[in-house]
Amino acid sequence: MGNAGSMDHHTDLRGHNMPLKLPMPDPGELEERFAIVLNSMNLPPDKARLLRQYDNEKKWELICDQERFQVKNPPHTYIQKLRSYLDPAVTRKKFRRRVQESTQVLRELEISLRTNHIGWVREFLNEENKGLDVLVEYLSFAQYAVTTLPSPITGNGLTRMGRHSTTQLSVKWTLQPYSQKVTTLFFAYFFRCNTLPSRRTLKNSRLVCKKDDVHVCIMCLRAIMNYQYGFNMVMSHPHAVNEIALSLNNKIQALVLELLAAVCLVRGGHEIILSAFDNFKEVCAEEQRFEKLMEYFKNEDNNIDFMVACMQFINIVVHSVEDMNFRVHLQYDFTKLLLDDYLDKLKHTESDKLQVQIQAYLDNVFDVGALLEDAETKNAALERVEELEENMSHMTEKLQDTENEAMAKIVELEKQLMQRNKDLDSIRVSICQYMNVLYRREKDEAIQRQSKLEKKIHELEKQGTIKIQKKGDGDISILASTPALAGGVPGAVAGLNNTALSPSRGEVTGDTAAPPPPPPPPPPPVNGTCITKRTAVGGHPSSSPTTSSASSPPPPPGPEMSVPLPPPPPPLAPPLPGSGTPTVIMNSGLAAVKIKKPIKTKFRMPVFNWVALKPNQINGTVFNEIDDERILEDLNVDEFEEMFKTKAQGPAMDLSTSKQKVIQKGPNKVTLLDSNRAKNLAITLRKVGKAPEEICRAIQLFDLRTLPVDYVECLMRFQPTESEVKVMRQFEKERKPLESLTAEDRFMMQFSKIERLMQKMTIMAFIGNFCESVVMLTPQLHAVIAASVSIKSSQKLKKILEIILALGNYMNSSKRGAVYGFKLQSLDLLLETKSTDRKITLLHYIANVVKEKYEQVTLFYNEMHYVEKAAAVSLENVLLDVKELQRGMELTKREYSMHGHNTMLKDFITHNEAKLKKLQDDAKVAQDAFDEVVKFFGENAKTTPPSVFFPVFVRFVKAYRQAEEDNEHKRRQEQLLMEKLLEQEAMMEEDQKSPSHKNKKQHQQQELIQELRRKQVKQDNRHVYEGKDGAIEDIITVLKTVPFTARTAKRGSRFFCEPALNDEYHY
């Protein structure tokens, strides 16, 4: 409010000498006196709240400061003096003597209004004192001579007034009648006589207008208007704003224009300002509104402050209204007064303040031609948008059709691939079996050859040709018994060349390897792959000694040789990748699994609450093919630990008991049906619009052209019940006339005579709905097949799971131990595991790691096709629907076999049996593909339907892509911040190098203006500012800092004063 803003130069307050500081009273009294002081200061709530937070010492100082001063004069003192200046009966000499102190009285009144507490101001304005009326009267009196005499600036006021002398002055006063409450004699005389004031009054006004009374009166009104109470009184006063506007004829135009501009921005103020200028036009004999204002603006080119205030007022009075048409009208008023031409001349003005206000006005100007062109462009654009939307709709339909066709092709290819894989697996099994047969055959042959060689050795030993000698290490050597015999038995020795006999089994060893011991049988095939190990059998012995001796000379006695005999043990399963020679455990699937050692971390890590798979559950799953330990070697686990370490650390009715009611509808009509059932049947028959005989014939012939499937389904609800049939047969047995029955009963009579009625209608419903069912079920099955195969075959998804497993084991290893796999539901927990500072989640970190180290798998979700569509499929229901179609087809075939002459059934079976077969094949493929992919990820197909399995991937992909966007946004923000910091450093260096202090000051001003504009954008879209305490001073202060910008202007949104903006300027 500014009540305590000018304590330094208050001339109406007397200071008391207080050489000693008074002692502080007790806290209770201190609070009471402090509350009184706050009430007297009339502070806004935020300021009062701030002062209440002071400690007792500061509160006591404030109380002492306020009580040090006392009001010099009460309000009625100033009012009596002002009324004395308005007394028309006083002589000129006495008036001259009185008026000498008028300016000083007004100055004291202005200071009192601005600085005294609100109670003093209210007393000044109350009904008893009527201070506002007196002040407005004195302002009118003080500037009367100015408005009736030629203008001291232009000198043409009298010329205009001359033509309308009496008339215009009469208009000035007669159009502004005061109420009966006005007591001033001057105006009482004027109203009473309805004539111009006397010559003495005119001379007295001339004497006053030479002083600063008009200026100080405006300041008094401004002080009053700064209170909400006073502002409302000024706005509701019939002449106050008019007199302020008429003050433009004086030398205080800048002050007046600032005040009027501020009033324009207060609710309801704009209309009052325009009304005041309408009054100004009449009083000053203007041909057009704002004419004199423009004259002052053009002629006061040496008064920059006035020109700035004038340009600011024009900008606000034109562009502060919401009605665009009205804005254009006000804008054109000034265009007719050649404002645009004059602004062109001022383009190169040296005043920065004036240039800012001119630019603000030009920015707010409405170019109607441009707006019309924009409107036409907008209409054309809207038509184009409508056309594009229609084209997009057609393209969307085409895309949907193309997508369905592509999905059907993909499914067909996937089915072929699956069949090829099955064929390949069967071929592998056959090859394995064949290899085993060959292996056993070779083994038998080797045993037979070995047996023959042993027999020959024994024969030669008996003949004494050779001698078998045992060695100390258990080996056996074969030596020739005598040199003479060496040449006699070359064939035998050659046949036994390089052989030795085992001491335990009599086996032979020598220079050349004999047939080795049989290798172990091959391991069973793993994942359809047969693993065999073939061992070649050594050189075969010669068939006869003669041949051997003829082919080579007899060798010398062979040296003693030894060969280990035990066969090698069967090899173990290969170790997991990257594991060297690890310790292994065996699971139920007979596959060896490496035991994972706990990982020791530097910090305690949070627990990732995933659902782990047991080691015996990973065989055949995706986790059997990935190595998470190798991932940890690629990652910066120190950074991971730093980011995610823990901190410091009524029972139903029995309808069966209801009895049939026989209700007579007319004197000759009886009904055999329940009344509600008969009524519903009548409605259905009217809807069908066919005769009963025609309906029954169509059902007999399965004619869906005569009786569409919709009507068939409606009539199925009226299948005659057993009790109804019994009643009808009794009616016929009694040979009662059918004409006595209602139309519904007669139809039901014929309806019940159709053989196998329900079966025939079921077949008709099946035939009618078959094509629609196939069209509906096929895309769902295709979606499940495509999604299942694409997820299972995605290598990029496998890599993502490998990274997740590695990081999860790193976090959990020290507390829960390492795991070999996890349930898919654990993917949802990635968003719940957050870093130490709670700013990012584990999923954000994984997305960042993938982007930096595994960029090739970033778009893993592009390998997963139709997952969202598959997530919406209830495979169990689809399979049930396929079975229902199968049962319907079987029922149709059985009916056709009984009535082979029916062409409708024949044509249906011929054209649709293949479709059903293909649909059944698709259903089987979908079931198999889904079972395989569920098993591949360690889940159970019975407890994990597609509506549970696929949404896990949908949510994961959605969350992953959102994490990617968040990371990218964060990177952009960091980059912008870095650029801003670099820019600020560069600007600081330039400021240090620049010797001009003026540039620095201008830069600070620009920063202030930018900050204020940012605050303007944040505030609400209020069209006006409410007339609260301090509003006028706030608006005037801010307008001096930021030019007014209309809400629809080119630059930003419209300026509205905000109280928080002005706290630094006020109080």
Sequence and secondary structure as in RCSB ss.txt:
>XXXX:A:sequence
MGNAGSMDHHTDLRGHNMPLKLPMPDPGELEERFAIVLNSMNLPPDKARLLRQYDNEKKWELICDQERFQVKNPP
HTYIQKLRSYLDPAVTRKKFRRRVQESTQVLRELEISLRTNHIGWVREFLNEENKGLDVLVEYLSFAQYAVTTLP
SPITGNGLTRMGRHSTTQLSVKWTLQPYSQKVTTLFFAYFFRCNTLPSRRTLKNSRLVCKKDDVHVCIMCLRAIM
NYQYGFNMVMSHPHAVNEIALSLNNKIQALVLELLAAVCLVRGGHEIILSAFDNFKEVCAEEQRFEKLMEYFKNE
DNNIDFMVACMQFINIVVHSVEDMNFRVHLQYDFTKLLLDDYLDKLKHTESDKLQVQIQAYLDNVFDVGALLEDA
ETKNAALERVEELEENMSHMTEKLQDTENEAMAKIVELEKQLMQRNKDLDSIRVSICQYMNVLYRREKDEAIQRQ
SKLEKKIHELEKQGTIKIQKKGDGDISILASTPALAGGVPGAVAGLNNTALSPSRGEVTGDTAAPPPPPPPPPPP
VNGTCITKRTAVGGHPSSSPTTSSASSPPPPPGPEMSVPLPPPPPPLAPPLPGSGTPTVIMNSGLAAVKIKKPIK
TKFRMPVFNWVALKPNQINGTVFNEIDDERILEDLNVDEFEEMFKTKAQGPAMDLSTSKQKVIQKGPNKVTLLDS
NRAKNLAITLRKVGKAPEEICRAIQLFDLRTLPVDYVECLMRFQPTESEVKVMRQFEKERKPLESLTAEDRFMMQ
FSKIERLMQKMTIMAFIGNFCESVVMLTPQLHAVIAASVSIKSSQKLKKILEIILALGNYMNSSKRGAVYGFKLQ
SLDLLLETKSTDRKITLLHYIANVVKEKYEQVTLFYNEMHYVEKAAAVSLENVLLDVKELQRGMELTKREYSMHG
HNTMLKDFITHNEAKLKKLQDDAKVAQDAFDEVVKFFGENAKTTPPSVFFPVFVRFVKAYRQAEEDNEHKRRQEQ
LLMEKLLEQEAMMEEDQKSPSHKNKKQHQQQELIQELRRKQVKQDNRHVYEGKDGAIEDIITVLKTVPFTARTAK
RGSRFFCEPALNDEYHY
>XXXX:A:secstr
  TTS  TT TTEEE    S      HHHHHHHHHHHHHHHT  HHHHHHHHTS HHHHHHHHHHHHTEEESS H
HHHHHHHHHHT TTS HHHHHHHHTTHHHHHHHHHHHHHHS HHHHHHHHSTTT HHHHHHHHHHHHTHHHHHS 
 TTTS HHHHHHHTHHHHHHHHHHTS   TT   HHHHHHHHHTS   HHHHHHHHHHHTTTHHHHHHHHHHHHH
TSHHHHHHHHHSSSHHHHHHHGGGTT HHHHHHHHHHHHTBTTHHHHHHHHHHHHHHHTT SSTTHHHHHHHHH 
TT HHHHHHHHHHHHHHHHS S HHHHHHHHHHHHHTTHHHHHHHGGG S HHHHHHHHHHHHH   HHHHHHHH
HHHHHHHHHHHHHHHHHHHHHHHHHHHHHHHHHHHHHHHHHHHHHHHHHHHHHHHHHHHHHHHHHHHHHHHHHHH
HHHHHHHHHHHHHTSEEEEE TTS EEEEES HHHHHH HHHHHHTTT    TTT     SS             
BTTB             S HHHHHHHS             S          TT SS  EEE TTS EEE      
 SS        B  GGG TTSGGGG  HHHHHHHS HHHHHHHH  S       GGG      BSSSS B  S H
HHHHHHHHHHHHH   HHHHHHHHHHT TTTS HHHHHHHHTT   HHHHHHHHHHHHTT  GGGB HHHHHHHH
HTTSTTHHHHHHHHHHHHHHHHHHHHHHHHHHHHHHHHHHHHH HHHHHHHHHHHHHHHHHHHHHH   S B GG
GGGGGGT B TTSSSBHHHHHHHHHHHH GGGTTGGGGS SHHHHHT  HHHHHHHHHHHHHHHHHHHHHHHH T
T HHHHHHHHHHHHHHHHHHHHHHHHHHHHHHHHHHTT  TTT  HHHHHHHHHHHHHHHHHHHHHHHHHHHHHH
HHHHHHHHHHHHHHHHHH   HHHHHHHHHHHHHHHHHHHHHHS   SSB   TTHHHHHHHHHTTS    TTSS
SSS     HHHHTTT  
